[in-house]
Amino acid sequence: MMSVMSFSLLADVEDFSEKRDEEILTASLTHPSLFAILVDRYEDAFLRKAEGNVKSREEAEDIVQETFTKIYFNARRFVPQEGATFRSWGYKILVNTTFTHYQKMK
């Protein structure tokens, strides 16, 4: 049986599923469960990008997990600017995390 609290969180997620990434990121600061929407939207694409660079699914999964952690913990630093979306910011973090991982492996 679903509790009232989990039902409320599920309703929040459904209400935000059509929102822009930037709005979801901002809302996730006070409602962390909403961050799952961004993970759902970007996880597969991030995995493809990371795996294309490191050639290992396991390493790519570690990189993507670290990337989402960095995105979440630095969410307050994100400032929407013309030409700079959440998507471009997220990919920049992914590329930097992949590069750092690659340098450590060398």
C-alpha positions in Angstrom: 0.0 0.0 0.0 1.4 3.4 -1.0 1.8 5.9 1.9 0.4 9.4 1.6 4.0 10.8 1.5 5.1 8.6 -1.4 1.9 9.4 -3.2 2.6 13.1 -2.8 6.1 12.6 -4.2 4.8 10.6 -7.1 2.3 13.4 -7.9 5.2 15.9 -7.8 7.2 13.9 -10.3 4.2 13.6 -12.6 3.5 17.3 -12.3 7.1 18.1 -13.3 7.6 15.5 -16.0 6.7 18.1 -18.7 8.7 20.9 -17.3 12.0 22.3 -18.7 15.2 20.8 -17.3 16.2 24.1 -15.7 12.9 24.2 -13.8 13.3 20.6 -12.6 16.9 21.2 -11.5 15.8 24.3 -9.4 12.8 22.4 -7.9 15.0 19.5 -7.0 16.9 21.7 -4.6 13.8 21.6 -2.3 12.3 18.3 -3.6 15.3 15.9 -4.2 13.0 13.2 -5.6 12.5 15.4 -8.7 16.1 15.0 -9.7 15.1 11.5 -10.9 13.4 13.1 -13.8 16.7 14.5 -15.1 18.4 11.2 -14.5 15.7 9.5 -16.6 16.1 12.0 -19.3 19.9 12.0 -19.7 21.2 8.7 -18.3 21.2 6.7 -21.6 22.7 9.6 -23.6 25.4 10.2 -21.0 26.2 6.5 -21.0 26.6 6.4 -24.7 28.8 9.5 -24.7 31.0 8.2 -21.8 31.2 4.7 -23.2 32.3 6.1 -26.6 35.2 7.7 -24.8 36.4 5.1 -22.4 35.3 1.9 -24.3 34.1 0.2 -21.1 30.5 -0.1 -20.0 31.6 -0.4 -16.3 33.8 2.7 -16.4 31.1 4.6 -18.3 28.5 3.8 -15.6 30.9 5.0 -12.9 31.5 8.2 -14.8 27.8 8.8 -15.3 27.1 8.2 -11.7 29.8 10.7 -10.7 28.5 13.2 -13.2 25.0 13.1 -11.8 26.4 13.4 -8.3 28.3 16.5 -9.4 25.3 18.0 -11.1 23.1 17.5 -8.1 25.7 18.9 -5.6 26.4 21.9 -7.8 22.9 22.6 -8.8 22.8 25.9 -7.0 25.7 27.1 -9.1 23.8 26.6 -12.4 22.8 29.9 -13.8 20.8 29.8 -17.0 22.3 32.0 -19.7 21.6 32.7 -23.3 22.9 29.7 -25.2 23.7 27.8 -22.0 21.1 25.3 -21.1 21.0 22.5 -18.5 21.8 20.1 -21.3 25.0 21.9 -22.3 26.0 22.3 -18.6 25.4 18.6 -17.9 27.4 17.5 -21.0 30.2 19.8 -20.0 30.3 18.2 -16.5 30.2 14.7 -18.2 33.1 15.5 -20.6 35.2 17.0 -17.7 34.5 14.0 -15.5 35.3 11.6 -18.4 38.6 13.4 -19.0 39.6 13.4 -15.4 38.8 9.7 -15.2 40.8 9.0 -18.3 43.8 11.0 -16.9 43.7 8.9 -13.7 43.7 5.7 -15.7 46.8 6.6 -17.7 
